[in-house]
Amino acid sequence: MNIHEYQAKELLKSYGVPVPAGGIAYSDTQAAQIAEQLGGERWVVKAQIHAGGRGKAGGVRVVGSVDEVRAAADRLIGTRLVTHQTGPEGTLVKRVWVEQASHVHREYYLGFAIDRTTQRITLIASGEGGMDIEDVHRASPDKIIKETIDPAIGLLDFQCRKVAARIGLNGKLMAQAVRLIKGVYRCFRDRDALVAEINPLAVVDGGGEHKLMALDAKLSFDDNALYRQPQINEMRDLDEEDPKEVEASGHGLNYIALDGNIGCIVNGAGLAMATMDAITLHGARPANFLDVGGGASPQKVENACRIVLEDPNVKAILVNIFAGINRCDWVATGLIQAVKNLRIAAPMVVRLAGTNVQEGRLLLEQSGLAFITAANLDDAAAKAVAALEP
């Protein structure tokens, strides 16, 4: 689950991470009032959407008067901001963050992520802040610094100092860097985050001397841990999420929309990934990832079919079930209900294996409906792709 920049900054601030003073505005008048309350001579007006690349898309504006704050907020609120992460349709801007502009001397990158290879939280940093870290990694991989954290003892001061020194921080900034890095780490650990990014982490003017400040922040959290993170769950903005994904989560389904035209209904994340790979191998593209999980009832299967078909790009459906906890007869019953109740006209390829497979196959055969059955995954993918042809 993602949250907005302003929410991430408020959360990091509670862990002692310095962030610019600012406020959230839902109108141009409110934005102007916040600028007046903050004082100063320059402000930054930032569109709040769950997507990166806002600056390049015109979603971040530095202005020099309260009137310009009002005008910038008026231009952004109510428009659809298109970035490289939103797709061509863009995302509607409903609020802006207004903060005091900082005099920046240098920018850095700081992040935390879970390394799937080591299965540990990893600190990532670079002296090339303010840029897409992926671009830095491709062009100059030696500029990416990584430090693995032992979960038994946590992040130690010497690790923070080592990383800070390697990206070019020294002197009085070193002590600040240790406090800031450990603050971000505690937030990451305590709040069950999956990704934390400070980009840029900047050296700015402050009270006659330089200080470190998080000028931008991104936090992403583990959906499976939200039951023990009520404060984080309250920050969820459903308007920023795909409605189909929101609905699917309410039915206990794991759904992610993709850009293909073959809808996938599978049990188990690994099998779902293999199914999408098989579709791609046969020359088509999956329209979604959908894992019905274990113990899928007929109603759950019908709900899965309905959610998949809400995507107008879906021209065929591939159902791939390897039943263990699940039962093939339950799945078959749900598919029959779905075709009848939803009046599904798209071709549906079904591969069943595992618990009660014979009963499930018999139900499909005796239904009188035009299911296309398959013997194995490769056969199912080939038949689903072939069903796309007019």
C-alpha angles and dihedrals in degrees: 000000000000128000132198124271093250090053091049091051092050090050094047091047089059087060093053097262110145114237132169118272110256149133141225119249132192096186140031091250092053090048091054091049091052091050091052091049092049093049124196133106104272134039138183120226111199128187112232112223133131095254138089127230094058094139094055090048095053095259095123118061129181111207137181106211140039090246089056090050089054092047094047092050091048091053094048104040111082096016128108111244114210117204134159088266100047099056124229093302092063128202126277113246110223100166142017133212115227117198140163112272114242128217100238122207099174139354131219138178123237127177146155126210139159111258106218091202097056093026088224138113109265128203112221124191141164139181087225101082128165091043134094103277089215090061091049090050092051096045101035113010090171089068092064112091120199130189122184116217122219106228091211094063105017129217112337128210094242090057090053091048092048093052093043092051093049093055092048107265117137145143116030090351090065094070090046090050092053092052093045096046092048090048092055090046093052090050091049092049100040096046099045094244124177097195133017120180131180106188112188106022097183141196104226139171113271129167095334095313139069120269138176119250136175102235095178132018138189126187128181123185139206108260090207091061098050092098088072096039105066093160091056093044090056089059093061113122107203091187088069094054132077106267090223091055091049092050092046092054089053089058094047093256126134105222132169121177118229134179104255134094105237112087115216128210111180139151116234128027095245093051089046091055091047090049092053090048091051092051090051091047089057092053105263136094130242116240094209150352110243124171114185090192126211125325094023109187121211089255091052090052091049090050089051091054092049093051093047091051093052085078105086091206093067109108099163137017127222117198112192115179127174100181125211108134086009121072123224092218091057090050092047091050090051092049092050091049090049096051091049100040097039095036092229112199098173115102111264120205114196129194115182127183136158131025114037091351094153092052091049094049091048091053091053092048094049095045093083089225126128100253115159107219125205133198099216143354097277091048091049094050092047092050093046091053091046090051089063091067114098 
